[in-house]
Amino acid sequence: MFKKMFAASVLLIIITAVFVVQAFEKGEVESQPVNQTGLGIGLKAPDFELKNLQGETVKLSDYKGKKVMLNFWATWCPPCKAEMPDIQKFYTQKGNDVAILAVNIDPQSDVAGFAEQMKVNFPILLDVDEKASNAYQIITIPTTFFIDEEGIIRNKYLSAMSLELMNQYIDEM
């Protein structure tokens, strides 16, 4: 009895696989990209509490009522380094209209020295215990979230961003 059920199951799997392959080849089924990695758009942004470079505690919830650009990055990451000048320009340009929180995921490095070398003065937070990175399910860096005044993730970008994209995503909120 078990042998017959096993054989029938294997046969059913093979037949299903054949039909799926044929459907893809005929174009009857479109391949859909997987919905990006990590935390998704439209969800409530998880709150976190991290220290900044000055040792002060910063919470995301402190920025409720304000648009937030939340960027996860590392000192060793070439695309992260590439976007730093544009994040600085964006920070200078937007002033008090948009909060920028740059969460560093390699705080054992000389992050303050890196910031000085890159000539950036936007808020840098240190994710020492990886709590924020885990909450936001960070798999690739840089990853940037755009959070609205109500704390909802309105957009997400995986890779280095240009100043134009930063402005576009903030203006769309």
DRENKE-568105 format. One record per residue: x, y, z of N, C-alpha, C in turn; residue in three letters. Coordinates in steps of 0.1 Angstrom, whole numbers, always signed. Example, Ala and Ser with C-alpha at 12.3 -4.5 7.8 and 13.67 -1.06 7.14 Angstrom:
<recs>
+-------+-------+-------+-------+-------+-------+-------+-------+-------+-----+
!   n.X !   n.Y !   n.Z !  ca.X !  ca.Y !  ca.Z !   c.X !   c.Y !   c.Z !   r !
+-------+-------+-------+-------+-------+-------+-------+-------+-------+-----+
!  +132 !   -57 !   +78 !  +123 !   -45 !   +78 !  +132 !   -33 !   +78 ! ALA !
!  +128 !   -22 !   +71 !  +137 !   -11 !   +71 !  +129 !    +0 !   +79 ! SER !
+-------+-------+-------+-------+-------+-------+-------+-------+-------+-----+
</recs>
This chain:
<recs>
+-------+-------+-------+-------+-------+-------+-------+-------+-------+-----+
!   n.X !   n.Y !   n.Z !  ca.X !  ca.Y !  ca.Z !   c.X !   c.Y !   c.Z !   r !
+-------+-------+-------+-------+-------+-------+-------+-------+-------+-----+
!    +8 !   -12 !    +0 !    +0 !    +0 !    +0 !    +9 !   +13 !    +0 ! MET !
!   +19 !   +13 !    +9 !   +28 !   +25 !   +10 !   +35 !   +27 !    -3 ! PHE !
!   +40 !   +16 !   -10 !   +47 !   +17 !   -22 !   +38 !   +23 !   -33 ! LYS !
!   +25 !   +19 !   -33 !   +16 !   +25 !   -44 !   +14 !   +40 !   -41 ! LYS !
!   +12 !   +44 !   -28 !   +10 !   +58 !   -25 !   +23 !   +66 !   -29 ! MET !
!   +34 !   +61 !   -25 !   +47 !   +68 !   -28 !   +48 !   +69 !   -43 ! PHE !
!   +46 !   +59 !   -51 !   +47 !   +59 !   -66 !   +37 !   +69 !   -71 ! ALA !
!   +25 !   +69 !   -66 !   +15 !   +79 !   -71 !   +19 !   +93 !   -68 ! ALA !
!   +25 !   +96 !   -57 !   +29 !  +109 !   -53 !   +40 !  +114 !   -62 ! SER !
!   +50 !  +105 !   -65 !   +61 !  +109 !   -73 !   +56 !  +111 !   -87 ! VAL !
!   +47 !  +103 !   -92 !   +41 !  +105 !  -106 !   +34 !  +119 !  -106 ! LEU !
!   +26 !  +122 !   -96 !   +19 !  +135 !   -96 !   +29 !  +146 !   -96 ! LEU !
!   +40 !  +146 !   -89 !   +50 !  +156 !   -89 !   +56 !  +158 !  -102 ! ILE !
!   +59 !  +147 !  -109 !   +65 !  +148 !  -122 !   +56 !  +154 !  -132 ! ILE !
!   +43 !  +150 !  -132 !   +33 !  +155 !  -141 !   +31 !  +170 !  -139 ! ILE !
!   +30 !  +174 !  -126 !   +29 !  +188 !  -123 !   +41 !  +196 !  -128 ! THR !
!   +53 !  +191 !  -126 !   +65 !  +198 !  -131 !   +65 !  +200 !  -146 ! ALA !
!   +61 !  +190 !  -153 !   +60 !  +190 !  -168 !   +50 !  +201 !  -172 ! VAL !
!   +39 !  +202 !  -166 !   +29 !  +212 !  -170 !   +34 !  +226 !  -167 ! PHE !
!   +40 !  +228 !  -155 !   +46 !  +241 !  -152 !   +56 !  +245 !  -161 ! VAL !
!   +66 !  +237 !  -165 !   +76 !  +240 !  -174 !   +70 !  +244 !  -188 ! VAL !
!   +60 !  +236 !  -192 !   +54 !  +239 !  -205 !   +47 !  +253 !  -205 ! GLN !
!   +40 !  +256 !  -194 !   +33 !  +268 !  -192 !   +43 !  +280 !  -193 ! ALA !
!   +55 !  +279 !  -186 !   +65 !  +290 !  -187 !   +70 !  +291 !  -201 ! PHE !
!   +73 !  +280 !  -208 !   +78 !  +280 !  -221 !   +68 !  +287 !  -231 ! GLU !
!   +56 !  +285 !  -229 !   +45 !  +290 !  -238 !   +42 !  +305 !  -235 ! LYS !
!   +47 !  +309 !  -223 !   +45 !  +323 !  -219 !   +31 !  +325 !  -212 ! GLY !
!   +25 !  +314 !  -209 !   +12 !  +315 !  -202 !   +13 !  +319 !  -188 ! GLU !
!   +25 !  +317 !  -182 !   +27 !  +321 !  -168 !   +39 !  +331 !  -168 ! VAL !
!   +36 !  +343 !  -163 !   +47 !  +353 !  -162 !   +55 !  +351 !  -149 ! GLU !
!   +68 !  +352 !  -151 !   +77 !  +352 !  -139 !   +76 !  +365 !  -132 ! SER !
!   +73 !  +365 !  -119 !   +72 !  +377 !  -111 !   +84 !  +378 !  -102 ! GLN !
!   +90 !  +390 !  -101 !  +101 !  +392 !   -92 !   +96 !  +390 !   -78 ! PRO !
!  +105 !  +385 !   -70 !  +102 !  +384 !   -56 !  +101 !  +398 !   -50 ! VAL !
!   +92 !  +400 !   -41 !   +90 !  +413 !   -35 !  +102 !  +417 !   -26 ! ASN !
!  +112 !  +423 !   -32 !  +124 !  +427 !   -25 !  +127 !  +420 !   -12 ! GLN !
!  +139 !  +421 !    -8 !  +143 !  +415 !    +4 !  +140 !  +424 !   +16 ! THR !
!  +138 !  +418 !   +28 !  +136 !  +425 !   +40 !  +122 !  +431 !   +42 ! GLY !
!  +121 !  +440 !   +51 !  +109 !  +446 !   +55 !  +102 !  +453 !   +43 ! LEU !
!   +89 !  +452 !   +42 !   +82 !  +457 !   +31 !   +76 !  +470 !   +32 ! GLY !
!   +72 !  +476 !   +21 !   +65 !  +489 !   +20 !   +51 !  +488 !   +25 ! ILE !
!   +46 !  +498 !   +32 !   +33 !  +498 !   +37 !   +32 !  +493 !   +51 ! GLY !
!   +43 !  +488 !   +57 !   +43 !  +483 !   +70 !   +47 !  +495 !   +80 ! LEU !
!   +43 !  +493 !   +92 !   +47 !  +502 !  +103 !   +62 !  +500 !  +105 ! LYS !
!   +69 !  +511 !  +105 !   +84 !  +511 !  +107 !   +87 !  +507 !  +122 ! ALA !
!   +94 !  +496 !  +124 !   +98 !  +492 !  +138 !  +106 !  +503 !  +145 ! PRO !
!  +102 !  +506 !  +157 !  +109 !  +515 !  +165 !  +122 !  +509 !  +170 ! ASP !
!  +132 !  +517 !  +172 !  +145 !  +513 !  +177 !  +151 !  +524 !  +186 ! PHE !
!  +161 !  +520 !  +193 !  +168 !  +529 !  +202 !  +183 !  +526 !  +200 ! GLU !
!  +190 !  +536 !  +195 !  +205 !  +535 !  +193 !  +212 !  +547 !  +198 ! LEU !
!  +225 !  +546 !  +200 !  +233 !  +557 !  +203 !  +239 !  +563 !  +191 ! LYS !
!  +240 !  +577 !  +191 !  +247 !  +584 !  +180 !  +262 !  +585 !  +183 ! ASN !
!  +269 !  +591 !  +174 !  +284 !  +593 !  +176 !  +287 !  +601 !  +188 ! LEU !
!  +278 !  +609 !  +193 !  +281 !  +617 !  +205 !  +277 !  +609 !  +218 ! GLN !
!  +272 !  +597 !  +216 !  +268 !  +589 !  +228 !  +254 !  +591 !  +233 ! GLY !
!  +246 !  +600 !  +225 !  +232 !  +603 !  +229 !  +223 !  +592 !  +224 ! GLU !
!  +212 !  +589 !  +231 !  +203 !  +579 !  +227 !  +193 !  +585 !  +217 ! THR !
!  +190 !  +579 !  +206 !  +181 !  +583 !  +196 !  +171 !  +572 !  +193 ! VAL !
!  +158 !  +576 !  +193 !  +147 !  +566 !  +190 !  +140 !  +571 !  +177 ! LYS !
!  +137 !  +561 !  +169 !  +129 !  +565 !  +157 !  +116 !  +572 !  +161 ! LEU !
!  +110 !  +567 !  +171 !   +97 !  +573 !  +175 !   +98 !  +588 !  +179 ! SER !
!  +110 !  +592 !  +182 !  +112 !  +607 !  +185 !  +109 !  +615 !  +172 ! ASP !
!  +109 !  +609 !  +161 !  +107 !  +616 !  +148 !   +92 !  +615 !  +143 ! TYR !
!   +83 !  +610 !  +151 !   +69 !  +609 !  +146 !   +64 !  +623 !  +143 ! LYS !
!   +57 !  +624 !  +131 !   +53 !  +637 !  +127 !   +62 !  +643 !  +117 ! GLY !
!   +73 !  +636 !  +114 !   +83 !  +641 !  +105 !   +87 !  +630 !   +94 ! LYS !
!   +90 !  +634 !   +82 !   +94 !  +624 !   +72 !  +109 !  +620 !   +76 ! LYS !
!  +111 !  +607 !   +74 !  +124 !  +601 !   +78 !  +131 !  +594 !   +67 ! VAL !
!  +143 !  +596 !   +64 !  +151 !  +588 !   +55 !  +160 !  +580 !   +64 ! MET !
!  +158 !  +567 !   +64 !  +166 !  +557 !   +73 !  +175 !  +549 !   +64 ! LEU !
!  +188 !  +551 !   +66 !  +198 !  +545 !   +57 !  +206 !  +535 !   +65 ! ASN !
!  +208 !  +523 !   +61 !  +216 !  +513 !   +67 !  +229 !  +512 !   +58 ! PHE !
!  +241 !  +512 !   +65 !  +253 !  +513 !   +57 !  +265 !  +508 !   +66 ! TRP !
!  +277 !  +506 !   +59 !  +289 !  +502 !   +66 !  +301 !  +510 !   +60 ! ALA !
!  +311 !  +511 !   +68 !  +323 !  +518 !   +64 !  +331 !  +511 !   +53 ! THR !
!  +330 !  +498 !   +52 !  +337 !  +490 !   +42 !  +330 !  +488 !   +29 ! TRP !
!  +318 !  +494 !   +28 !  +309 !  +492 !   +16 !  +311 !  +503 !    +6 ! CYS !
!  +316 !  +499 !    -6 !  +319 !  +509 !   -17 !  +306 !  +517 !   -21 ! PRO !
!  +294 !  +510 !   -23 !  +283 !  +518 !   -27 !  +278 !  +527 !   -16 ! PRO !
!  +280 !  +524 !    -3 !  +277 !  +532 !    +8 !  +286 !  +545 !    +8 ! CYS !
!  +299 !  +543 !    +5 !  +308 !  +554 !    +4 !  +304 !  +563 !    -7 ! LYS !
!  +299 !  +557 !   -18 !  +296 !  +565 !   -30 !  +284 !  +574 !   -28 ! ALA !
!  +274 !  +569 !   -19 !  +262 !  +578 !   -17 !  +264 !  +588 !    -6 ! GLU !
!  +274 !  +587 !    +2 !  +276 !  +596 !   +13 !  +276 !  +611 !    +9 ! MET !
!  +283 !  +615 !    -2 !  +282 !  +629 !    -5 !  +268 !  +634 !    -9 ! PRO !
!  +260 !  +625 !   -16 !  +246 !  +629 !   -19 !  +237 !  +630 !    -7 ! ASP !
!  +240 !  +621 !    +3 !  +232 !  +621 !   +15 !  +235 !  +634 !   +23 ! ILE !
!  +248 !  +638 !   +23 !  +252 !  +651 !   +29 !  +245 !  +663 !   +22 ! GLN !
!  +245 !  +663 !    +9 !  +238 !  +674 !    +1 !  +223 !  +674 !    +5 ! LYS !
!  +217 !  +662 !    +5 !  +203 !  +661 !    +8 !  +200 !  +666 !   +22 ! PHE !
!  +209 !  +663 !   +32 !  +207 !  +667 !   +46 !  +209 !  +683 !   +46 ! TYR !
!  +218 !  +688 !   +39 !  +220 !  +703 !   +39 !  +208 !  +710 !   +32 ! THR !
!  +203 !  +704 !   +22 !  +192 !  +709 !   +14 !  +179 !  +709 !   +21 ! GLN !
!  +176 !  +698 !   +28 !  +163 !  +696 !   +35 !  +162 !  +702 !   +49 ! LYS !
!  +174 !  +704 !   +55 !  +174 !  +710 !   +68 !  +165 !  +703 !   +78 ! GLY !
!  +155 !  +710 !   +83 !  +146 !  +705 !   +93 !  +134 !  +698 !   +87 ! ASN !
!  +132 !  +698 !   +74 !  +120 !  +692 !   +68 !  +120 !  +677 !   +68 ! ASP !
!  +132 !  +671 !   +68 !  +134 !  +656 !   +67 !  +144 !  +652 !   +77 ! VAL !
!  +141 !  +642 !   +85 !  +151 !  +636 !   +94 !  +159 !  +625 !   +87 ! ALA !
!  +172 !  +626 !   +87 !  +181 !  +616 !   +82 !  +187 !  +608 !   +93 ! ILE !
!  +185 !  +595 !   +93 !  +192 !  +586 !  +103 !  +200 !  +576 !   +95 ! LEU !
!  +213 !  +577 !   +97 !  +222 !  +568 !   +90 !  +227 !  +557 !  +100 ! ALA !
!  +221 !  +545 !   +99 !  +224 !  +534 !  +108 !  +237 !  +527 !  +104 ! VAL !
!  +247 !  +528 !  +111 !  +260 !  +521 !  +108 !  +259 !  +506 !  +114 ! ASN !
!  +262 !  +497 !  +105 !  +262 !  +482 !  +110 !  +275 !  +477 !  +113 ! ILE !
!  +286 !  +485 !  +112 !  +299 !  +480 !  +116 !  +305 !  +489 !  +127 ! ASP !
!  +299 !  +491 !  +138 !  +303 !  +501 !  +148 !  +317 !  +498 !  +154 ! PRO !
!  +322 !  +486 !  +152 !  +336 !  +483 !  +157 !  +346 !  +490 !  +149 ! GLN !
!  +343 !  +495 !  +137 !  +352 !  +503 !  +129 !  +352 !  +517 !  +134 ! SER !
!  +362 !  +525 !  +129 !  +363 !  +539 !  +133 !  +352 !  +547 !  +125 ! ASP !
!  +340 !  +547 !  +130 !  +329 !  +553 !  +123 !  +330 !  +568 !  +123 ! VAL !
!  +334 !  +574 !  +135 !  +336 !  +588 !  +136 !  +347 !  +593 !  +127 ! ALA !
!  +358 !  +586 !  +126 !  +369 !  +589 !  +116 !  +364 !  +589 !  +102 ! GLY !
!  +356 !  +579 !   +99 !  +350 !  +577 !   +85 !  +342 !  +589 !   +82 ! PHE !
!  +333 !  +593 !   +92 !  +324 !  +605 !   +89 !  +332 !  +618 !   +87 ! ALA !
!  +343 !  +619 !   +95 !  +352 !  +631 !   +94 !  +358 !  +631 !   +80 ! GLU !
!  +364 !  +619 !   +76 !  +370 !  +618 !   +63 !  +361 !  +621 !   +52 ! GLN !
!  +348 !  +616 !   +53 !  +338 !  +619 !   +42 !  +332 !  +632 !   +43 ! MET !
!  +335 !  +640 !   +54 !  +330 !  +653 !   +56 !  +314 !  +653 !   +57 ! LYS !
!  +309 !  +644 !   +65 !  +294 !  +643 !   +67 !  +291 !  +647 !   +81 ! VAL !
!  +280 !  +653 !   +83 !  +275 !  +657 !   +96 !  +261 !  +654 !   +99 ! ASN !
!  +255 !  +645 !   +91 !  +241 !  +641 !   +93 !  +242 !  +631 !  +105 ! PHE !
!  +231 !  +628 !  +112 !  +231 !  +619 !  +123 !  +235 !  +605 !  +119 ! PRO !
!  +245 !  +600 !  +126 !  +249 !  +586 !  +124 !  +247 !  +578 !  +137 ! ILE !
!  +240 !  +567 !  +136 !  +236 !  +559 !  +147 !  +244 !  +546 !  +146 ! LEU !
!  +248 !  +540 !  +158 !  +256 !  +528 !  +158 !  +247 !  +516 !  +163 ! LEU !
!  +246 !  +506 !  +154 !  +238 !  +494 !  +156 !  +247 !  +484 !  +162 ! ASP !
!  +251 !  +486 !  +175 !  +261 !  +477 !  +182 !  +255 !  +463 !  +183 ! VAL !
!  +243 !  +461 !  +187 !  +237 !  +448 !  +189 !  +229 !  +442 !  +177 ! ASP !
!  +230 !  +449 !  +166 !  +223 !  +446 !  +154 !  +208 !  +445 !  +156 ! GLU !
!  +202 !  +452 !  +166 !  +188 !  +452 !  +168 !  +180 !  +459 !  +157 ! LYS !
!  +185 !  +470 !  +153 !  +178 !  +477 !  +142 !  +179 !  +470 !  +129 ! ALA !
!  +191 !  +465 !  +126 !  +193 !  +457 !  +113 !  +184 !  +445 !  +113 ! SER !
!  +183 !  +438 !  +124 !  +174 !  +426 !  +124 !  +160 !  +430 !  +123 ! ASN !
!  +156 !  +441 !  +130 !  +142 !  +445 !  +129 !  +138 !  +449 !  +115 ! ALA !
!  +147 !  +455 !  +108 !  +144 !  +459 !   +94 !  +148 !  +448 !   +84 ! TYR !
!  +153 !  +437 !   +89 !  +156 !  +425 !   +80 !  +166 !  +429 !   +69 ! GLN !
!  +177 !  +436 !   +73 !  +187 !  +441 !   +64 !  +195 !  +429 !   +59 ! ILE !
!  +195 !  +427 !   +46 !  +203 !  +417 !   +40 !  +214 !  +423 !   +31 ! ILE !
!  +211 !  +434 !   +25 !  +221 !  +440 !   +16 !  +222 !  +455 !   +20 ! THR !
!  +234 !  +461 !   +18 !  +236 !  +475 !   +21 !  +242 !  +481 !    +9 ! ILE !
!  +240 !  +494 !    +7 !  +231 !  +502 !   +15 !  +216 !  +499 !   +12 ! PRO !
!  +208 !  +500 !   +23 !  +193 !  +499 !   +21 !  +188 !  +511 !   +28 ! THR !
!  +179 !  +518 !   +21 !  +173 !  +530 !   +26 !  +158 !  +529 !   +26 ! THR !
!  +152 !  +533 !   +37 !  +137 !  +533 !   +39 !  +133 !  +547 !   +40 ! PHE !
!  +121 !  +550 !   +34 !  +115 !  +563 !   +35 !  +102 !  +562 !   +43 ! PHE !
!  +102 !  +568 !   +54 !   +91 !  +566 !   +64 !   +83 !  +579 !   +65 ! ILE !
!   +70 !  +578 !   +64 !   +62 !  +590 !   +65 !   +60 !  +595 !   +79 ! ASP !
!   +52 !  +606 !   +80 !   +50 !  +613 !   +93 !   +43 !  +604 !  +103 ! GLU !
!   +35 !  +594 !   +98 !   +28 !  +584 !  +107 !   +36 !  +572 !  +110 ! GLU !
!   +48 !  +571 !  +105 !   +57 !  +560 !  +109 !   +55 !  +548 !   +99 ! GLY !
!   +49 !  +550 !   +87 !   +47 !  +539 !   +78 !   +58 !  +540 !   +67 ! ILE !
!   +63 !  +528 !   +64 !   +74 !  +527 !   +53 !   +67 !  +530 !   +40 ! ILE !
!   +71 !  +540 !   +33 !   +64 !  +544 !   +20 !   +73 !  +540 !    +8 ! ARG !
!   +86 !  +538 !   +10 !   +94 !  +533 !    -1 !  +107 !  +528 !    +5 ! ASN !
!  +114 !  +520 !    -3 !  +126 !  +513 !    +1 !  +135 !  +512 !   -11 ! LYS !
!  +148 !  +515 !    -9 !  +157 !  +514 !   -21 !  +169 !  +506 !   -17 ! TYR !
!  +173 !  +496 !   -25 !  +184 !  +487 !   -22 !  +195 !  +491 !   -32 ! LEU !
!  +206 !  +497 !   -27 !  +218 !  +501 !   -34 !  +220 !  +516 !   -31 ! SER !
!  +231 !  +521 !   -37 !  +234 !  +535 !   -35 !  +224 !  +544 !   -42 ! ALA !
!  +221 !  +555 !   -35 !  +211 !  +564 !   -40 !  +217 !  +577 !   -45 ! MET !
!  +211 !  +583 !   -55 !  +215 !  +596 !   -59 !  +207 !  +607 !   -52 ! SER !
!  +211 !  +619 !   -53 !  +204 !  +630 !   -47 !  +190 !  +631 !   -53 ! LEU !
!  +189 !  +629 !   -66 !  +177 !  +630 !   -73 !  +167 !  +620 !   -68 ! GLU !
!  +171 !  +608 !   -66 !  +162 !  +598 !   -61 !  +157 !  +601 !   -47 ! LEU !
!  +166 !  +606 !   -38 !  +163 !  +609 !   -25 !  +151 !  +620 !   -25 ! MET !
!  +153 !  +630 !   -33 !  +143 !  +641 !   -35 !  +130 !  +635 !   -40 ! ASN !
!  +131 !  +626 !   -50 !  +119 !  +620 !   -56 !  +111 !  +613 !   -46 ! GLN !
!  +118 !  +604 !   -38 !  +111 !  +596 !   -28 !  +104 !  +604 !   -17 ! TYR !
!  +112 !  +614 !   -13 !  +106 !  +623 !    -2 !   +94 !  +631 !    -8 ! ILE !
!   +95 !  +636 !   -20 !   +85 !  +644 !   -26 !   +72 !  +636 !   -28 ! ASP !
!   +74 !  +623 !   -31 !   +62 !  +614 !   -33 !   +54 !  +611 !   -20 ! GLU !
!   +60 !  +614 !    -9 !   +53 !  +610 !    +4 !   +44 !  +622 !    +8 ! MET !
+-------+-------+-------+-------+-------+-------+-------+-------+-------+-----+
</recs>
